[in-house]
Amino acid sequence: MDKKYQVPYRTQAPMGGVRLTGGRFARAFENNVDFLKGFDLDRMLYWYRVHAGKPAQGVPYAAGDGHFENNLKGQTAGEFLMGACTSLLWKEDEALRKTVRAILDEISGDSEPDGFLLPITQEEYRTREYPNYTRAWVTFGLLDAGYAGEERGFTLARAMSDSFNHSEVLPYVKDMNLGFQGILASTRMYDAPNGKNMDVEVARQYYQEDWWLKQIASGDQRAIYDHPGNHPHSTLLTTLEGYLDLYRITGEPLYWNAVTSALSMYEKEWQHVGGGIAMCENDTFYPGCLWLSPEHHYNELCSTNFWVLLNQRMQRLEPDNAHYADEMENSLYNVLLAAQVGNQGYHYLNFLERIKDWRYLDRATCCASLGTRLCGLLPQFLYTYSETEVYVNLYAQSTASLPNGVTLCCDTCMPDDGHVKIRIIKADQPICLHLRIPRWAVKDGKSYYEVHQNVKTGDCFTLDFPMSYRVTHYRGGERKPDEDRCALEYGPLLYAAMGAPNPVQVHWNAHEPEKWFIPIAGEKRRLKLAGDTTHEYWAYCEIGDEPFSVYPVVKE
């Protein structure tokens, strides 16, 4: 099929050839692989085997009332495929690939003649979040399998999409629980090698809400926290991913206006220090509420996944705007890495006070699903390229062999210091190299790309970013007029005051943090507070189960 894009990406994201060789991203990537190897195949395939009338061993992955796998059968297989197959793009692993193939075997053997392949009856498919959430997770996993070299993944995803495109649920699919999230499964299917125009037609006819696009394009905050058709949720961010895909495909300005307006509104009123998204679900929300206490719901890891991937799309459309890479870096360091608990799992919510969420103990949640995928994609976020250009968006110890004939190496200890060295190992032709100067290293906070023309084999570039302190005063809904609560960032990392009770009370001058904080020798990502033998500040991404306050009460 001759697919067309009215607004094609200006740069490409690599689908292989990038290797993390050390540092914090590499550790997160390897933790993720180990986490995935801990999944039990029988438990992931339990409902597929029951549905096929086969013996089923063990019990499905589920917690509490049976969410997620018992209420959304098949989602855990999608979770594993997303995380394993994005990891396999960059590093081959025999155990992961063996499990991927076993899952594809089971799904293929259990699929129906019309391509339907969830482990439920089509009658049950008309309920809950099956046509949207579960279909999306399984579609993403199958497509990721295809990109990782398992061609059956593309074939199965195509068959399921063909079934959905003629499904009886279409007339009411977007009005189901959080139904708007299903649009992305359709636009991502269109982007696949075997995508069809009908994928776009279904997305526009059955998911598109023109009134909502116009509302959000006008800057009306109610579009974010008061969607009337479904209960409000940051899942609207993944809807924006789908609408941005439709912009690339059709070129219609309404999509672009809505997405760019939404990005601005989220950054102004709904984004916590460190990049987390305050909007979640099942709570009271309003612009600027920015809840802190764990009694509220906020900083869901799913939201960060949507936020990073939306900004990645924007960066590929506007590659010279470094702001999008800033947003990606901020959320990856301070939410994704903070949510990962070694190789055990991922926090669902990432609280900024008391302790982090306990739900990393449940390995089969929506947030664990998208955490595994985001960690598997870490190498992809570092570089983008065109035929004659290379953009270094995020700095991590790595090597990259890109399809445009450029091989380069990045040497850095980021985020522990700001020293970066980029070496061009091979360039088949002179290129234009774009090196991001991050906002946290610029006094006015305005990031940009440093451009180098006619870069050749053997060229080397050195950057030294100052690791400065930044203070954010709390202005959210739990603010007390007699308290000054301040968050601290150092370089690209968010820090927190350690200790209990909460909020912690500390003494320093918020106008001169550099006079009060001292990096602790030999302790990466820890700061000493001058004159205080009671409290240390730790990088939020390094905190485990210890009590802390990102916004302690600060007294001079």
C-alpha positions as CSV (number, residue, x, y, z in Angstrom):
1,M,0.0,0.0,0.0
2,D,1.2,3.5,-0.9
3,K,0.9,5.3,2.5
4,K,1.2,9.0,2.4
5,Y,2.3,11.6,5.0
6,Q,1.5,15.2,4.4
7,V,3.9,16.3,7.1
8,P,6.7,13.7,7.3
9,Y,9.2,13.5,10.2
10,R,12.3,15.6,9.5
11,T,14.5,13.2,11.4
12,Q,14.4,9.4,12.0
13,A,14.7,7.5,15.2
14,P,17.1,4.6,15.1
15,M,15.6,1.1,15.4
16,G,18.9,-0.6,16.2
17,G,22.6,0.1,16.2
18,V,22.7,2.0,19.5
19,R,24.4,0.4,22.5
20,L,24.5,1.7,26.1
21,T,28.0,1.1,27.4
22,G,27.7,2.3,30.9
23,G,26.1,4.8,33.3
24,R,22.6,5.2,34.7
25,F,20.6,4.5,31.5
26,A,22.6,1.3,31.0
27,R,21.9,0.1,34.5
28,A,18.2,0.8,34.0
29,F,18.2,-1.1,30.7
30,E,19.8,-4.2,32.2
31,N,17.5,-4.1,35.2
32,N,14.6,-4.1,32.8
33,V,15.9,-7.1,31.0
34,D,16.3,-9.0,34.3
35,F,12.8,-7.9,35.3
36,L,11.4,-9.3,32.1
37,K,13.2,-12.6,32.5
38,G,11.4,-13.0,35.8
39,F,8.0,-13.4,34.1
40,D,6.4,-16.8,34.2
41,L,5.2,-18.0,30.8
42,D,2.4,-20.1,32.2
43,R,1.0,-17.2,34.1
44,M,1.1,-14.9,31.1
45,L,-0.6,-17.4,28.9
46,Y,-3.1,-18.7,31.4
47,W,-6.2,-17.2,29.8
48,Y,-5.1,-17.9,26.3
49,R,-4.9,-21.6,27.2
50,V,-8.2,-21.6,29.0
51,H,-9.9,-19.9,26.0
52,A,-8.4,-22.5,23.7
53,G,-9.5,-25.3,25.9
54,K,-6.0,-26.4,26.8
55,P,-4.6,-27.3,30.3
56,A,-3.6,-24.1,32.1
57,Q,-1.0,-24.2,34.9
58,G,-0.6,-21.7,37.7
59,V,-2.7,-18.6,38.2
60,P,-2.7,-15.3,36.1
61,Y,-0.8,-12.2,37.2
62,A,-3.3,-10.1,39.2
63,A,-3.5,-8.2,42.4
64,G,-6.4,-7.1,44.7
65,D,-9.7,-7.6,42.9
66,G,-8.0,-9.3,40.0
67,H,-6.8,-6.3,38.1
68,F,-5.1,-6.3,35.6
69,E,-4.9,-9.7,34.0
70,N,-8.1,-11.2,35.4
71,N,-10.2,-8.2,34.4
72,L,-8.3,-7.4,31.1
73,K,-7.3,-10.8,29.9
74,G,-4.3,-10.8,27.6
75,Q,-2.7,-7.5,28.7
76,T,0.3,-9.2,30.4
77,A,1.3,-10.9,27.1
78,G,1.2,-7.4,25.5
79,E,3.3,-6.0,28.4
80,F,6.0,-8.6,28.0
81,L,6.1,-8.3,24.2
82,M,6.4,-4.5,24.5
83,G,9.3,-4.6,27.0
84,A,11.2,-7.6,25.5
85,C,10.9,-6.6,21.9
86,T,12.0,-3.0,22.3
87,S,15.0,-4.4,24.3
88,L,15.8,-6.8,21.5
89,L,16.2,-3.9,19.1
90,W,19.5,-3.0,20.7
91,K,20.8,-6.2,22.3
92,E,20.1,-9.8,21.5
93,D,19.0,-12.1,24.3
94,E,18.3,-15.7,23.8
95,A,16.0,-16.1,26.8
96,L,13.9,-13.1,25.9
97,R,13.5,-14.1,22.3
98,K,12.5,-17.7,23.2
99,T,9.7,-16.4,25.4
100,V,8.6,-13.9,22.8
101,R,8.3,-16.7,20.2
102,A,6.4,-18.9,22.7
103,I,3.8,-16.1,23.2
104,L,3.5,-15.5,19.5
105,D,2.9,-19.3,19.0
106,E,0.1,-19.3,21.6
107,I,-1.6,-16.1,20.3
108,S,-1.3,-17.4,16.7
109,G,-2.8,-20.7,17.6
110,D,-5.7,-19.1,19.5
111,S,-6.7,-16.5,16.9
112,E,-10.1,-16.7,15.2
113,P,-10.7,-16.8,11.4
114,D,-11.5,-13.1,11.3
115,G,-8.2,-12.2,13.1
116,F,-9.6,-11.7,16.6
117,L,-7.0,-12.8,19.0
118,L,-7.7,-11.8,22.5
119,P,-8.3,-14.7,25.0
120,I,-12.0,-13.9,25.5
121,T,-15.3,-14.3,23.6
122,Q,-16.3,-11.5,21.2
123,E,-19.3,-11.0,23.5
124,E,-17.0,-10.2,26.4
125,Y,-15.0,-8.0,24.1
126,R,-17.8,-5.5,24.1
127,T,-17.2,-4.8,27.8
128,R,-14.7,-3.0,30.0
129,E,-11.5,-1.6,28.3
130,Y,-11.0,-4.5,26.0
131,P,-11.4,-2.8,22.6
132,N,-9.2,0.1,23.7
133,Y,-6.7,-0.6,26.5
134,T,-6.2,-4.3,25.9
135,R,-6.3,-4.1,22.1
136,A,-3.8,-1.3,22.3
137,W,-1.4,-3.1,24.6
138,V,-1.4,-6.3,22.5
139,T,-1.2,-4.3,19.2
140,F,1.9,-2.4,20.5
141,G,3.5,-5.6,21.7
142,L,2.9,-7.4,18.4
143,L,4.2,-4.4,16.4
144,D,7.3,-4.3,18.6
145,A,7.8,-8.0,18.0
146,G,7.7,-7.3,14.2
147,Y,10.3,-4.5,14.5
148,A,12.5,-6.8,16.6
149,G,12.6,-9.3,13.7
150,E,9.6,-11.5,14.4
151,E,7.6,-10.9,11.2
152,R,4.6,-12.8,12.6
153,G,4.1,-9.9,15.0
154,F,3.2,-7.6,12.0
155,T,0.9,-10.3,10.5
156,L,-0.9,-10.9,13.8
157,A,-1.3,-7.1,14.5
158,R,-2.7,-6.7,11.0
159,A,-5.2,-9.5,11.4
160,M,-6.4,-8.1,14.8
161,S,-6.7,-4.6,13.3
162,D,-8.7,-5.9,10.4
163,S,-11.0,-7.6,12.8
164,F,-11.4,-4.4,14.9
165,N,-11.9,-2.2,11.8
166,H,-15.1,-4.2,11.1
167,S,-16.1,-4.8,14.7
168,E,-19.6,-4.2,16.0
169,V,-18.2,-2.1,18.9
170,L,-17.1,0.8,16.6
171,P,-20.2,2.9,17.0
172,Y,-19.7,3.2,20.7
173,V,-16.0,2.3,21.2
174,K,-14.8,5.8,22.2
175,D,-17.6,6.1,24.8
176,M,-16.4,3.0,26.7
177,N,-14.3,3.4,29.9
178,L,-11.3,5.6,28.9
179,G,-12.3,4.8,25.3
180,F,-10.3,7.7,23.8
181,Q,-7.0,5.8,24.4
182,G,-7.8,3.3,21.6
183,I,-7.0,5.8,18.8
184,L,-3.3,5.2,19.2
185,A,-3.5,1.5,18.3
186,S,-5.1,2.5,15.0
187,T,-2.5,5.2,14.1
188,R,0.4,3.1,15.1
189,M,-0.9,0.3,13.0
190,Y,-1.0,2.7,10.0
191,D,2.7,3.5,10.6
192,A,3.6,-0.2,10.5
193,P,4.9,-1.8,7.2
194,N,1.5,-3.4,6.6
195,G,-0.6,-0.4,7.7
196,K,-3.8,0.4,5.7
197,N,-5.7,3.6,4.9
198,M,-8.7,2.1,6.8
199,D,-6.7,2.3,10.0
200,V,-6.8,6.1,9.7
201,E,-10.4,6.1,8.5
202,V,-11.5,4.2,11.6
203,A,-9.5,6.5,13.9
204,R,-11.1,9.6,12.5
205,Q,-14.6,8.3,12.1
206,Y,-15.0,6.5,15.5
207,Y,-12.5,8.2,17.8
208,Q,-12.1,11.8,16.7
209,E,-13.9,14.4,18.8
210,D,-13.8,17.7,16.9
211,W,-15.4,19.6,19.8
212,W,-12.6,18.4,22.2
213,L,-9.9,19.3,19.7
214,K,-11.3,22.8,19.3
215,Q,-11.7,23.1,23.1
216,I,-8.1,22.2,23.8
217,A,-6.8,24.3,20.9
218,S,-8.5,27.3,22.5
219,G,-6.5,26.8,25.7
220,D,-9.5,25.7,27.8
221,Q,-8.1,23.8,30.8
222,R,-11.4,21.9,31.3
223,A,-10.5,19.9,28.2
224,I,-7.8,18.2,30.4
225,Y,-9.6,17.6,33.7
226,D,-13.3,17.5,32.9
227,H,-13.7,15.4,29.8
228,P,-17.5,14.5,29.9
229,G,-17.6,11.3,28.0
230,N,-15.2,9.4,30.2
231,H,-13.8,9.9,33.6
232,P,-10.8,12.3,33.3
233,H,-7.3,10.8,33.1
234,S,-3.9,11.6,31.8
235,T,-4.6,8.9,29.2
236,L,-5.7,11.9,27.2
237,L,-2.0,12.4,26.5
238,T,-1.9,9.1,24.5
239,T,-4.9,10.4,22.6
240,L,-2.7,13.4,21.7
241,E,-0.1,11.0,20.4
242,G,-2.8,9.6,18.0
243,Y,-3.9,13.1,17.0
244,L,-0.3,14.1,16.2
245,D,0.0,11.0,14.1
246,L,-3.1,12.1,12.2
247,Y,-1.5,15.5,11.7
248,R,1.5,13.9,10.0
249,I,-0.8,11.8,7.9
250,T,-3.3,14.5,6.9
251,G,-1.6,17.9,7.5
252,E,-4.8,19.3,9.0
253,P,-3.9,22.3,11.3
254,L,-6.6,21.5,13.9
255,Y,-4.6,18.5,15.1
256,W,-1.4,20.5,15.4
257,N,-3.1,23.4,17.2
258,A,-4.7,21.1,19.7
259,V,-1.5,19.2,20.5
260,T,0.8,22.2,20.9
261,S,-1.9,24.0,23.0
262,A,-2.2,20.9,25.2
263,L,1.6,20.6,25.7
264,S,1.7,24.2,26.9
265,M,-1.2,23.7,29.3
266,Y,0.3,20.6,30.8
267,E,3.6,22.3,31.3
268,K,2.1,25.4,33.0
269,E,-0.5,23.7,35.2
270,W,-0.2,20.0,35.3
271,Q,3.5,19.1,35.5
272,H,5.3,18.5,38.7
273,V,9.0,19.5,39.3
274,G,10.9,16.5,37.9
275,G,8.6,16.1,34.9
276,G,5.8,14.0,36.5
277,I,2.2,14.7,35.4
278,A,-0.2,15.7,38.2
279,M,-3.3,14.8,36.3
280,C,-4.4,11.2,37.0
281,E,-7.8,9.7,37.8
282,N,-10.2,9.0,40.6
283,D,-9.5,12.2,42.5
284,T,-10.3,15.9,42.5
285,F,-8.2,17.9,40.1
286,Y,-8.0,21.5,38.9
287,P,-5.3,23.5,37.2
288,G,-2.3,24.0,39.4
289,C,-3.5,21.5,42.1
290,L,-0.2,19.7,42.1
291,W,-1.0,17.4,45.0
292,L,1.9,16.1,47.1
293,S,0.5,13.8,49.8
294,P,0.0,10.1,49.0
295,E,-3.7,10.4,49.7
296,H,-3.9,11.9,46.2
297,H,-3.3,10.3,42.8
298,Y,-0.6,11.8,40.7
299,N,2.7,11.1,38.8
300,E,1.4,7.9,37.3
301,L,4.2,6.2,35.3
302,C,1.8,5.7,32.3
303,S,1.5,9.5,32.1
304,T,5.3,9.8,31.8
305,N,5.4,7.2,29.0
306,F,2.8,9.2,27.0
307,W,4.6,12.4,27.8
308,V,8.0,11.2,26.6
309,L,6.7,9.6,23.4
310,L,4.6,12.7,22.6
311,N,7.7,14.9,23.0
312,Q,9.7,12.5,21.0
313,R,7.2,12.9,18.1
314,M,7.5,16.6,18.4
315,Q,11.2,16.6,18.4
316,R,11.3,14.6,15.2
317,L,8.9,17.1,13.6
318,E,10.8,20.1,14.9
319,P,14.3,18.8,15.5
320,D,16.0,22.1,16.1
321,N,13.7,22.8,19.1
322,A,15.7,21.5,22.0
323,H,12.9,21.9,24.5
324,Y,11.3,18.6,23.5
325,A,14.6,16.7,24.4
326,D,14.7,18.7,27.7
327,E,11.2,17.4,28.5
328,M,12.2,13.8,27.6
329,E,15.4,13.9,29.7
330,N,13.6,15.4,32.7
331,S,10.9,12.8,32.8
332,L,13.3,9.8,32.0
333,Y,15.7,10.7,34.8
334,N,13.3,11.8,37.4
335,V,10.2,9.6,36.9
336,L,11.1,6.5,34.9
337,L,14.4,5.8,36.7
338,A,12.8,6.8,40.0
339,A,9.9,4.4,39.3
340,Q,12.2,1.4,38.6
341,V,12.9,-0.7,41.7
342,G,16.0,-2.6,40.6
343,N,15.0,-5.7,38.6
344,Q,11.8,-6.2,40.8
345,G,9.3,-3.9,39.0
346,Y,8.0,-0.3,38.6
347,H,6.2,2.0,40.9
348,Y,2.7,2.8,39.6
349,L,2.5,6.3,41.2
350,N,5.6,8.2,42.1
351,F,4.8,10.2,45.2
352,L,6.8,13.2,46.1
353,E,6.3,12.9,49.9
354,R,6.6,10.2,52.6
355,I,7.4,7.1,50.5
356,K,7.1,6.0,46.9
357,D,4.2,3.7,45.8
358,W,4.3,0.0,46.9
359,R,2.8,-1.3,43.7
360,Y,6.1,-2.3,42.1
361,L,5.3,-5.6,43.8
362,D,2.7,-6.3,41.2
363,R,4.5,-6.9,37.9
364,A,1.5,-6.9,35.7
365,T,0.0,-3.4,35.8
366,C,-0.5,-0.7,33.1
367,C,2.5,1.2,34.5
368,A,4.8,-1.8,34.6
369,S,3.8,-2.5,31.0
370,L,4.7,0.9,29.8
371,G,7.7,1.1,32.1
372,T,9.2,-1.9,30.5
373,R,8.6,-0.5,27.1
374,L,10.1,2.9,27.9
375,C,13.2,1.3,29.4
376,G,13.6,-0.8,26.4
377,L,13.5,2.3,24.2
378,L,16.1,4.2,26.2
379,P,18.8,3.8,23.4
380,Q,16.4,5.3,20.8
381,F,16.0,8.6,22.7
382,L,19.7,9.5,22.5
383,Y,20.0,10.2,18.8
384,T,18.0,11.1,15.7
385,Y,19.3,11.5,12.2
386,S,18.6,12.4,8.6
387,E,20.6,11.7,5.5
388,T,23.1,14.5,6.2
389,E,22.5,15.3,9.9
390,V,22.9,13.8,13.4
391,Y,21.2,15.1,16.5
392,V,22.6,14.2,19.9
393,N,19.5,14.7,22.1
394,L,20.4,13.0,25.4
395,Y,23.9,12.3,26.7
396,A,24.6,8.8,27.9
397,Q,27.6,6.5,27.7
398,S,27.0,4.9,24.4
399,T,28.0,4.0,20.8
400,A,25.8,4.4,17.8
401,S,26.0,3.1,14.2
402,L,23.3,5.0,12.3
403,P,21.8,4.2,8.9
404,N,23.2,7.4,7.3
405,G,26.7,6.0,7.5
406,V,27.8,7.7,10.8
407,T,29.2,5.9,13.7
408,L,29.9,7.9,16.9
409,C,30.7,7.4,20.5
410,C,29.6,9.4,23.6
411,D,31.8,9.3,26.7
412,T,30.2,10.9,29.7
413,C,29.5,10.3,33.4
414,M,26.1,12.1,33.2
415,P,24.2,12.7,35.3
416,D,27.0,12.8,37.9
417,D,28.9,15.5,36.1
418,G,28.5,17.7,33.0
419,H,31.5,16.5,31.0
420,V,30.7,15.0,27.6
421,K,33.0,13.9,24.8
422,I,31.5,13.0,21.3
423,R,33.9,11.2,18.9
424,I,33.0,10.6,15.3
425,I,34.4,7.1,14.6
426,K,33.2,7.0,11.0
427,A,31.3,9.3,8.6
428,D,30.8,8.2,5.0
429,Q,30.3,11.9,4.0
430,P,30.6,15.2,5.9
431,I,27.6,15.7,8.2
432,C,26.0,18.5,10.2
433,L,26.2,17.6,13.9
434,H,23.7,19.1,16.4
435,L,24.7,18.9,20.1
436,R,22.0,19.8,22.6
437,I,22.8,22.4,25.3
438,P,20.3,21.5,28.0
439,R,18.2,24.1,29.8
440,W,19.5,23.1,33.2
441,A,23.0,24.2,32.0
442,V,22.0,27.6,30.6
443,K,21.4,30.5,33.0
444,D,18.2,31.7,31.3
445,G,16.9,28.2,31.0
446,K,16.6,28.4,27.2
447,S,18.1,25.3,25.6
448,Y,19.4,25.0,22.1
449,Y,21.4,22.9,19.7
450,E,25.1,23.8,19.1
451,V,25.6,23.2,15.3
452,H,28.8,21.9,13.7
453,Q,29.0,21.8,9.9
454,N,31.2,19.5,7.7
455,V,31.9,17.1,10.5
456,K,34.2,14.2,9.4
457,T,35.7,11.0,10.6
458,G,38.0,11.5,13.5
459,D,36.4,14.8,14.7
460,C,35.9,15.2,18.4
461,F,33.8,17.6,20.4
462,T,34.0,18.3,24.2
463,L,31.2,19.8,26.2
464,D,31.3,20.8,29.9
465,F,27.9,21.7,31.4
466,P,27.8,23.5,34.8
467,M,26.0,21.4,37.4
468,S,24.0,24.3,39.0
469,Y,21.3,24.3,41.6
470,R,17.7,25.3,40.9
471,V,14.9,25.9,43.5
472,T,11.2,25.6,42.9
473,H,8.7,27.0,45.5
474,Y,5.6,25.0,46.0
475,R,2.4,26.7,44.8
476,G,0.0,23.8,44.7
477,G,-3.2,22.9,46.5
478,E,-1.6,21.7,49.7
479,R,0.3,24.9,50.3
480,K,0.0,26.6,53.7
481,P,0.4,30.3,53.8
482,D,2.9,30.2,56.7
483,E,5.2,27.6,55.1
484,D,7.8,27.9,52.3
485,R,8.2,24.5,50.8
486,C,11.0,24.2,48.2
487,A,12.2,21.5,45.8
488,L,15.8,21.3,44.8
489,E,17.4,20.3,41.4
490,Y,21.1,19.8,40.8
491,G,22.1,19.4,37.2
492,P,19.5,17.2,35.5
493,L,18.3,15.5,38.7
494,L,15.6,16.2,41.2
495,Y,16.6,15.8,44.8
496,A,14.7,15.2,48.1
497,A,15.3,15.8,51.8
498,M,15.6,12.4,53.5
499,G,13.9,11.7,56.8
500,A,10.6,11.6,58.7
501,P,8.1,12.9,59.8
502,N,6.8,14.5,56.7
503,P,7.1,17.1,55.5
504,V,10.8,17.3,56.6
505,Q,11.9,20.6,58.0
506,V,15.3,21.9,57.0
507,H,17.3,25.2,57.2
508,W,18.9,26.8,54.2
509,N,18.6,29.9,52.1
510,A,16.4,29.2,49.0
511,H,18.0,32.3,47.3
512,E,21.6,30.9,47.6
513,P,21.4,27.1,47.5
514,E,25.0,26.8,46.2
515,K,26.2,28.1,49.6
516,W,24.4,25.4,51.5
517,F,24.8,22.1,49.6
518,I,27.9,20.1,49.2
519,P,28.2,16.9,47.0
520,I,29.3,14.0,49.3
521,A,32.7,12.6,48.2
522,G,32.3,9.0,47.0
523,E,28.5,9.1,47.2
524,K,27.1,9.6,43.8
525,R,23.8,11.6,43.7
526,R,23.9,12.6,47.4
527,L,24.3,16.1,48.9
528,K,25.2,17.3,52.4
529,L,23.4,20.2,53.9
530,A,25.8,22.6,55.6
531,G,25.5,22.7,59.4
532,D,22.9,19.9,59.4
533,T,23.9,16.5,60.7
534,T,20.4,15.2,60.5
535,H,19.4,15.5,56.9
536,E,20.9,14.5,53.5
537,Y,19.5,15.2,50.1
538,W,19.4,12.3,47.7
539,A,18.6,12.2,44.0
540,Y,14.9,11.2,43.8
541,C,15.8,8.5,41.2
542,E,18.0,6.7,43.7
543,I,15.5,6.6,46.7
544,G,14.1,3.2,47.5
545,D,11.7,2.7,50.4
546,E,13.2,5.4,52.7
547,P,11.0,8.3,53.8
548,F,11.6,11.7,52.1
549,S,10.2,15.1,51.1
550,V,10.8,16.5,47.6
551,Y,9.1,19.7,49.0
552,P,10.4,20.0,52.6
553,V,9.6,23.0,54.7
554,V,12.6,25.4,54.3
555,K,13.4,27.9,57.0
556,E,16.3,30.3,56.7
